[in-house]
Amino acid sequence: MTRKIGILGCGHVGSTIAHQIIIKGITDTLVLIDPDRDKLSADLLDFQDAQVNLSYHTKLIANDYSALSDADVVISAFGNITKAWETPTDRFAEFPYTKKYVEEAAPRLKASAFKGVLIVVSNPCDVITSIFQKITELPKDQVIGTGTLLDSSRMKRATAAALKIDPRSVIGYSLGEHGNSQFVAWSTVRVLGKPIKKILKEGAYPNADLERIDHDSKMGGHIVFFGKHYTNYGISAAALRLLKAVLNDAHEELPVSNYYQPLDTYLGYPAIIGRKGIIEQLQLDLSVDERTKLKQSADFIKDKTKEALKKNTE
Protein backbone atom coordinates (compact mmCIF):
# COMPACT_ATOMS: atom_id res chain seq x y z
CA MET A 1 0.00 0.00 0.00
CA THR A 2 1.08 3.55 -0.65
CA ARG A 3 0.61 6.60 1.52
CA LYS A 4 -0.49 10.02 0.33
CA ILE A 5 -0.54 13.26 2.33
CA GLY A 6 -1.73 16.72 1.36
CA ILE A 7 -0.75 20.08 2.83
CA LEU A 8 -2.88 23.18 2.35
CA GLY A 9 -0.67 26.23 2.84
CA CYS A 10 3.10 26.15 2.55
CA GLY A 11 4.25 29.10 4.62
CA HIS A 12 6.62 28.82 7.60
CA VAL A 13 4.70 25.95 9.20
CA GLY A 14 3.47 24.12 6.09
CA SER A 15 6.91 24.03 4.47
CA THR A 16 8.52 22.89 7.75
CA ILE A 17 6.01 20.04 8.00
CA ALA A 18 6.61 19.16 4.34
CA HIS A 19 10.37 19.13 4.89
CA GLN A 20 10.05 16.75 7.84
CA ILE A 21 7.74 14.45 5.89
CA ILE A 22 10.20 14.31 3.00
CA ILE A 23 13.41 13.80 4.97
CA LYS A 24 11.80 11.09 7.14
CA GLY A 25 10.17 9.28 4.22
CA ILE A 26 6.75 9.38 5.90
CA THR A 27 4.76 9.31 2.66
CA ASP A 28 5.05 8.10 -0.92
CA THR A 29 3.21 11.07 -2.42
CA LEU A 30 2.98 14.60 -1.05
CA VAL A 31 0.46 17.08 -2.49
CA LEU A 32 1.31 20.72 -1.77
CA ILE A 33 -1.26 23.47 -2.31
CA ASP A 34 -0.65 27.19 -1.92
CA PRO A 35 -1.98 30.31 -3.70
CA ASP A 36 1.55 31.76 -3.90
CA ARG A 37 2.61 29.79 -6.97
CA ASP A 38 6.11 31.29 -7.18
CA LYS A 39 6.91 30.41 -3.59
CA LEU A 40 5.46 26.93 -4.01
CA SER A 41 7.46 26.32 -7.19
CA ALA A 42 10.61 27.38 -5.38
CA ASP A 43 9.85 25.02 -2.48
CA LEU A 44 9.24 22.11 -4.85
CA LEU A 45 12.54 22.62 -6.63
CA ASP A 46 14.33 22.96 -3.28
CA PHE A 47 12.73 19.73 -2.01
CA GLN A 48 13.70 17.93 -5.24
CA ASP A 49 17.30 19.07 -4.84
CA ALA A 50 17.24 17.84 -1.24
CA GLN A 51 15.96 14.39 -2.24
CA VAL A 52 19.13 13.72 -4.20
CA ASN A 53 20.93 13.37 -0.87
CA LEU A 54 18.17 11.59 1.05
CA SER A 55 17.46 7.91 1.59
CA TYR A 56 13.83 8.25 0.54
CA HIS A 57 11.92 9.20 -2.58
CA THR A 58 8.71 11.24 -2.34
CA LYS A 59 6.56 12.05 -5.34
CA LEU A 60 5.61 15.74 -5.23
CA ILE A 61 2.43 17.21 -6.70
CA ALA A 62 1.61 20.93 -6.75
CA ASN A 63 -1.76 22.73 -6.59
CA ASP A 64 -3.98 19.85 -7.63
CA TYR A 65 -7.01 19.38 -5.37
CA SER A 66 -8.15 16.37 -7.40
CA ALA A 67 -4.98 14.56 -6.26
CA LEU A 68 -6.36 14.66 -2.71
CA SER A 69 -9.20 12.27 -3.53
CA ASP A 70 -7.29 9.26 -2.20
CA ALA A 71 -5.10 11.04 0.35
CA ASP A 72 -4.84 9.40 3.76
CA VAL A 73 -4.40 12.73 5.57
CA VAL A 74 -4.67 16.39 4.61
CA ILE A 75 -3.06 19.03 6.82
CA SER A 76 -4.36 22.60 6.85
CA ALA A 77 -1.42 24.90 7.62
CA PHE A 78 -2.48 28.11 5.90
CA GLY A 79 -2.31 31.40 7.82
CA ASN A 80 -1.34 35.03 7.63
CA ILE A 81 1.53 35.76 9.98
CA THR A 82 1.45 39.49 9.23
CA LYS A 83 -2.05 39.61 10.73
CA ALA A 84 -0.86 37.69 13.77
CA TRP A 85 1.98 40.18 14.22
CA GLU A 86 -0.51 43.06 14.34
CA THR A 87 -2.08 41.54 17.47
CA PRO A 88 0.45 38.96 18.70
CA THR A 89 -1.49 37.92 21.82
CA ASP A 90 -4.71 37.17 19.93
CA ARG A 91 -4.90 34.14 17.63
CA PHE A 92 -8.23 35.47 16.35
CA ALA A 93 -6.29 38.23 14.57
CA GLU A 94 -5.81 35.77 11.70
CA PHE A 95 -9.48 34.79 11.59
CA PRO A 96 -10.66 37.01 8.69
CA TYR A 97 -7.88 35.59 6.49
CA THR A 98 -8.17 31.97 7.59
CA LYS A 99 -11.97 32.02 7.38
CA LYS A 100 -11.75 33.29 3.79
CA TYR A 101 -9.21 30.61 2.92
CA VAL A 102 -11.18 27.79 4.50
CA GLU A 103 -14.29 28.91 2.63
CA GLU A 104 -12.30 28.60 -0.60
CA ALA A 105 -10.35 25.44 0.23
CA ALA A 106 -12.96 23.34 2.07
CA PRO A 107 -15.46 23.13 -0.84
CA ARG A 108 -12.64 22.13 -3.19
CA LEU A 109 -11.45 19.50 -0.72
CA LYS A 110 -15.02 18.20 -0.47
CA ALA A 111 -15.38 18.18 -4.27
CA SER A 112 -12.23 16.04 -4.54
CA ALA A 113 -14.12 13.27 -2.67
CA PHE A 114 -11.47 13.24 0.08
CA LYS A 115 -12.49 10.75 2.78
CA GLY A 116 -9.39 10.67 4.97
CA VAL A 117 -8.46 12.50 8.17
CA LEU A 118 -8.14 16.28 8.15
CA ILE A 119 -5.61 17.79 10.58
CA VAL A 120 -5.97 21.54 11.20
CA VAL A 121 -3.04 23.66 12.34
CA SER A 122 -4.39 27.03 11.13
CA ASN A 123 -5.38 29.63 13.76
CA PRO A 124 -7.65 30.18 15.54
CA CYS A 125 -7.30 26.41 15.57
CA ASP A 126 -10.48 25.28 17.34
CA VAL A 127 -12.75 27.55 15.28
CA ILE A 128 -11.12 26.77 11.93
CA THR A 129 -11.36 23.05 12.73
CA SER A 130 -15.09 23.46 13.35
CA ILE A 131 -15.65 25.44 10.14
CA PHE A 132 -13.70 22.89 8.10
CA GLN A 133 -15.87 20.09 9.50
CA LYS A 134 -19.11 21.92 8.73
CA ILE A 135 -18.17 22.75 5.13
CA THR A 136 -16.54 19.43 4.20
CA GLU A 137 -19.25 17.47 6.04
CA LEU A 138 -16.63 14.94 7.07
CA PRO A 139 -17.50 13.03 10.25
CA LYS A 140 -16.43 15.00 13.34
CA ASP A 141 -14.06 12.20 14.36
CA GLN A 142 -12.12 12.67 11.09
CA VAL A 143 -11.51 16.41 11.57
CA ILE A 144 -8.92 17.14 14.25
CA GLY A 145 -6.98 20.26 15.26
CA THR A 146 -3.54 20.25 16.83
CA GLY A 147 -5.28 22.11 19.66
CA THR A 148 -3.48 22.09 23.01
CA LEU A 149 -0.93 19.48 21.94
CA LEU A 150 1.64 22.27 21.58
CA ASP A 151 0.46 24.02 24.78
CA SER A 152 0.86 20.72 26.65
CA SER A 153 4.36 20.36 25.18
CA ARG A 154 5.27 23.82 26.43
CA MET A 155 3.93 22.95 29.88
CA LYS A 156 6.03 19.77 29.91
CA ARG A 157 9.11 21.70 28.83
CA ALA A 158 8.63 24.29 31.60
CA THR A 159 7.85 21.64 34.23
CA ALA A 160 10.90 19.59 33.24
CA ALA A 161 13.15 22.65 33.40
CA ALA A 162 11.95 23.43 36.94
CA LEU A 163 12.50 19.84 38.10
CA LYS A 164 15.61 19.21 35.98
CA ILE A 165 14.25 16.15 34.19
CA ASP A 166 13.53 15.23 30.57
CA PRO A 167 10.24 16.79 29.34
CA ARG A 168 9.19 13.43 27.93
CA SER A 169 9.05 12.22 31.54
CA VAL A 170 6.23 14.66 32.34
CA ILE A 171 2.65 13.41 31.93
CA GLY A 172 -0.35 15.75 31.77
CA TYR A 173 -2.36 18.22 29.75
CA SER A 174 -3.17 21.78 28.94
CA LEU A 175 -6.85 21.94 27.98
CA GLY A 176 -9.37 24.19 26.26
CA GLU A 177 -8.70 26.76 23.58
CA HIS A 178 -5.41 26.87 21.71
CA GLY A 179 -5.18 30.49 22.78
CA ASN A 180 -5.51 32.82 25.73
CA SER A 181 -8.16 30.83 27.62
CA GLN A 182 -6.22 27.54 27.67
CA PHE A 183 -5.13 26.30 31.10
CA VAL A 184 -2.97 23.60 32.64
CA ALA A 185 -5.03 20.87 34.30
CA TRP A 186 -2.58 20.32 37.13
CA SER A 187 -4.65 17.43 38.49
CA THR A 188 -3.54 15.45 35.41
CA VAL A 189 0.17 16.25 35.69
CA ARG A 190 2.47 13.56 37.05
CA VAL A 191 6.26 13.50 37.42
CA LEU A 192 8.64 11.05 39.06
CA GLY A 193 5.74 8.64 39.54
CA LYS A 194 3.64 11.07 41.60
CA PRO A 195 1.18 13.93 41.07
CA ILE A 196 3.16 17.14 40.67
CA LYS A 197 1.24 18.87 43.46
CA LYS A 198 2.40 16.15 45.85
CA ILE A 199 6.00 16.40 44.64
CA LEU A 200 6.09 20.16 45.22
CA LYS A 201 4.30 19.87 48.56
CA GLU A 202 7.01 17.50 49.77
CA GLY A 203 9.49 20.37 49.36
CA ALA A 204 12.11 18.60 47.27
CA TYR A 205 12.03 21.47 44.76
CA PRO A 206 11.79 24.67 46.86
CA ASN A 207 12.41 26.94 43.86
CA ALA A 208 9.59 25.42 41.78
CA ASP A 209 5.93 26.40 42.01
CA LEU A 210 2.93 25.91 39.74
CA GLU A 211 2.36 29.60 39.04
CA ARG A 212 5.92 30.06 37.85
CA ILE A 213 5.83 26.92 35.72
CA ASP A 214 2.49 27.99 34.21
CA HIS A 215 3.92 31.44 33.42
CA ASP A 216 7.04 29.97 31.83
CA SER A 217 5.01 27.57 29.67
CA LYS A 218 2.76 30.35 28.37
CA MET A 219 5.66 32.73 27.76
CA GLY A 220 7.51 30.20 25.62
CA GLY A 221 5.38 30.85 22.57
CA HIS A 222 5.67 34.63 22.98
CA ILE A 223 9.45 34.44 23.26
CA VAL A 224 9.69 32.46 20.03
CA PHE A 225 7.19 34.67 18.21
CA PHE A 226 8.74 37.97 19.25
CA GLY A 227 12.22 36.60 18.59
CA LYS A 228 11.68 35.65 14.93
CA HIS A 229 8.13 36.91 14.22
CA TYR A 230 6.69 33.43 13.68
CA THR A 231 6.75 29.94 15.18
CA ASN A 232 7.30 26.76 13.22
CA TYR A 233 9.41 24.02 14.82
CA GLY A 234 7.29 23.31 17.91
CA ILE A 235 3.96 23.31 16.11
CA SER A 236 5.38 21.30 13.20
CA ALA A 237 6.64 18.62 15.61
CA ALA A 238 3.17 18.48 17.18
CA ALA A 239 1.51 18.17 13.77
CA LEU A 240 3.94 15.41 12.74
CA ARG A 241 3.26 13.47 15.92
CA LEU A 242 -0.49 13.67 15.30
CA LEU A 243 0.00 12.76 11.63
CA LYS A 244 2.01 9.65 12.48
CA ALA A 245 -0.51 8.59 15.12
CA VAL A 246 -3.15 8.59 12.37
CA LEU A 247 -1.05 6.94 9.66
CA ASN A 248 0.26 4.23 11.98
CA ASP A 249 -3.14 3.59 13.60
CA ALA A 250 -1.20 4.07 16.84
CA HIS A 251 -4.15 4.52 19.23
CA GLU A 252 -2.00 7.15 20.94
CA GLU A 253 -3.40 9.41 23.64
CA LEU A 254 -2.99 13.08 22.66
CA PRO A 255 -4.58 16.38 23.77
CA VAL A 256 -5.92 17.62 20.43
CA SER A 257 -8.79 19.81 19.30
CA ASN A 258 -11.76 17.51 18.89
CA TYR A 259 -15.49 17.94 19.25
CA TYR A 260 -16.42 17.91 22.94
CA GLN A 261 -20.12 17.16 23.00
CA PRO A 262 -20.84 18.19 26.63
CA LEU A 263 -19.82 21.79 25.80
CA ASP A 264 -20.82 21.69 22.11
CA THR A 265 -17.55 22.90 20.63
CA TYR A 266 -14.15 21.86 19.37
CA LEU A 267 -11.48 22.35 22.05
CA GLY A 268 -8.27 20.81 23.33
CA TYR A 269 -9.07 17.60 25.21
CA PRO A 270 -7.25 14.24 25.24
CA ALA A 271 -8.39 11.50 22.87
CA ILE A 272 -7.14 8.22 21.46
CA ILE A 273 -5.90 8.79 17.90
CA GLY A 274 -5.87 6.15 15.18
CA ARG A 275 -6.33 5.51 11.49
CA LYS A 276 -9.88 6.88 11.44
CA GLY A 277 -9.09 9.93 13.55
CA ILE A 278 -10.66 10.14 17.00
CA ILE A 279 -11.07 6.57 18.25
CA GLU A 280 -12.19 7.45 21.75
CA GLN A 281 -12.39 10.60 23.86
CA LEU A 282 -10.99 10.32 27.38
CA GLN A 283 -13.11 11.09 30.45
CA LEU A 284 -10.87 13.08 32.77
CA ASP A 285 -11.56 13.33 36.49
CA LEU A 286 -11.00 17.09 36.67
CA SER A 287 -11.28 19.24 39.78
CA VAL A 288 -14.24 21.60 40.20
CA ASP A 289 -11.99 24.55 39.35
CA GLU A 290 -10.69 22.82 36.21
CA ARG A 291 -14.20 21.95 35.03
CA THR A 292 -15.12 25.60 35.47
CA LYS A 293 -12.09 26.70 33.47
CA LEU A 294 -12.91 24.21 30.70
CA LYS A 295 -16.44 25.62 30.42
CA GLN A 296 -15.11 29.18 30.45
CA SER A 297 -12.69 28.30 27.65
CA ALA A 298 -15.49 26.67 25.64
CA ASP A 299 -17.70 29.72 26.14
CA PHE A 300 -14.82 31.96 25.04
CA ILE A 301 -14.33 29.93 21.85
CA LYS A 302 -18.04 30.08 21.04
CA ASP A 303 -18.39 33.79 21.88
CA LYS A 304 -15.31 34.79 19.88
CA THR A 305 -16.52 32.71 16.96
CA LYS A 306 -19.92 34.41 16.91
CA GLU A 307 -18.29 37.82 17.26
CA ALA A 308 -15.77 37.16 14.50
CA LEU A 309 -18.39 35.73 12.14
CA LYS A 310 -20.64 38.73 12.76
CA LYS A 311 -17.84 41.20 12.00
CA ASN A 312 -16.97 39.26 8.90
CA THR A 313 -20.49 39.65 7.51
CA GLU A 314 -20.89 43.36 8.33
C-alpha positions, 0 to 999 in steps of 0.5 A: 500500500502507498501513503499520500498526504496533502498540505494546504498552505506552505508558509513557515509551518506548512513548508517545515512540516513538508520538509520533515515528511520528505526527509523522514520518508513518511509518505510516498506522495505529497500534495502541496497546495498554496496560492503563492505559486512562485513560492510553491514552485521554489519550495518544490525545486528545493525539495527535489534538490534535497531528495538527491541526498536523502534515503527516501523518494517522495513524489511531489504534486503541486496545486492539484485538489483532485490529487487529494481524492485518495489522500490518507491525511490532509493538513491545513497549515495556511495562515497570515503571519502578518495579521498575527503580528498586528495583534500577537497575543490574539490568535483570532487576529488571523481569523478574517484571512483563515476564514476566507481561505477555508471557505475557498479550500474546504469546498474544493477538498469536499469536491475532490471526494477526500475521505481521509483524516483532516488535521488543522493547524491554522489559527484560531485552531479550534474555530477553523477546525469546526468550520472545516468540518461543517463545510466538508461534512466529514465526520467529526471524528475525522476532523482534528486540530492540533489544539493544546498538543503544543500548549501541553508540550510547552507545559512539559518543557517548563515543568521539566526545566523546573524539576531538571528532568527530561520533558518526555518524563512529564505526563499531563495536559493543557486543555481548552482553547489553543489560545488565551483561555487555555489552562494547565489541568494540574490534576492530570500532571504527574512527574517522578511517579507522583502527582506534581502537586504532591512532589512540590508539597514534599518540598524537594524542589523549593524553587519550583511552584505551579504559578511560575511553571504555568507562566514559563510555559505560556511565555515560551510561545511569545518568546519564540514569536517575538524573537523571529516573528513566527513559530514553526518548529514546535507546532510542526513537531506536534503536527507530525506526531499527530500525523504519524498517530493517524497513519500508523493507527497508533491509538495514541493518547494526545490532547488535540482539538476535537469535538467535545459534545458536553460543551458543544464545541471543538477544544483541546481535550485528550483523545485516542488517535488512530487511522480513522481519527478520533477513536475514543475521547478520554473522560478526565476526572478534573477538579471543580476549578478545572471543570469551570475553566474548561467551560469558560474556555469553551464559552470563550471559543463560542463567543469569539466565533460568533463575534468574528463571524458577525464582524466578517459579515458586516 
